[in-house]
Amino acid sequence: PTCEYGQANANAVIIKQWEEKVLPEIIKRNKISKHLTLYPNPAITYVTAELETSQKGTATVSIYSATGKCIRTNSTIKIQLGINKIIIPTADLVPGIYTISIETRNIKWNEKVVIE
């Protein structure tokens, strides 16, 4: 995975259709959870990403600025069956809104977090 945020405005309709039609089928077929929770939000020194999955493997965790610039990527996170908690350090980030992206070989989660 690379640090590319994409063209949100140009692809909004395609992404919405994908999320509504394709993603549920992928989740059903692969028994993958689509839920990602970030807390605390707002955060100061760290944010915890909590996700539940029925597959184990590795994940890439990326942080994107509000402008879509990749700030940091870590591609060695191990994902286990069940609930996974990933601690993401944020103390070095300037206050603002960021997107946390967690990607496995089958699915990608994106959630916004406010850093104070």
N, C-alpha and C positions, 0 to 999 in steps of 0.2 A: 504494500500500500504506500501511496505517496501522499504528500501534503498538498492535495488539491481540493479546494472547497467546492468548485463548480459554479455554474451560472444559475443561481437560484431563480431569478425572474424568468429567464428564458425557458427553464425546464420545470416550472412549477406545476403545470398541468400534467406533464408526463410523470413527475414524481408522485403526485397525488394519485393518479391512476395506478401506478406501480404499488404504492402503499396500500391501496384499497383492494386490488385484485391479485397481484403477484405475490406480495409479501405474505399474506395469510396462507397461501398455498405452500410457500417455502417453509413457513413455520410449522404447518400441519405435517408436511412430508418429512421434515427433519426433526420435528419435536423440539423446536427451539423457542425459548421465550423471547418476546419482543420488549419486555419491560426493563427499563433502566431508570433507577432513581438516584439522584445526586443530593447529598446533604453534607454539612449544612449549606443552605442556599438562601441568603448570601454567605460566602465563605471568606476567610482571611488567610489562614496559613495552610489549610488543606481542604480537600473535598473528598468525600467517600462516594465512590460509584458502586451501587449495589445492583446486581443483575442475577437473574435466575435462569439457568439453562439445563437442558437434559443431555447436553453433549460436552465432552471435555476436549481441550486442545489449547491453543495459544491465541492471544489477542494482541492487537495493536491499539494503544491508547494515544490519542493525539489531542492537542489543545489548539483551537483556532481563535484568533482575535475577531472582533466584530466586523472587521473588513475582510475576513476570510484568509488571513495570513496564518500559516502553520507556525505556531510558537514552539511546540515541542512534540516529539513522537517517541514512544517507547514500545518496541515490538516484541518484548520478551515476557509478557504477562501470561501466566498459566491460568487457564479457566478449568474449573472442576465441575462435576455434576452437582446440581443444586444451586444454592445461593452463593454467589461470589461477592466479596467486598474488596474493592481496590482503592487504596489510599493514594490520592494524587496531590503532591505538594503544589501549593499555589502562592507561597510567601514571596516568591520572586516576581510575581505578576503585578503589573500596575493595576490600580482599580479600574473596573470596567466590566463589560459583558463578554463572555467567552462561550464557545461551544466545545463541549467535551465529546469526542468521537471515540467509540470503542468498536473495533472491527475484528471479526473472526473470518474464517474462510467462507462461512455461509451467510453472515448477516452483519449489518452495520447499525449501531445505535448512535443517535445524536441528541444531546440535551444541552440546554443553555444553563449557565451558572453565572452569578454575579459575584465578582471579587471586590471586596471593600478594602 
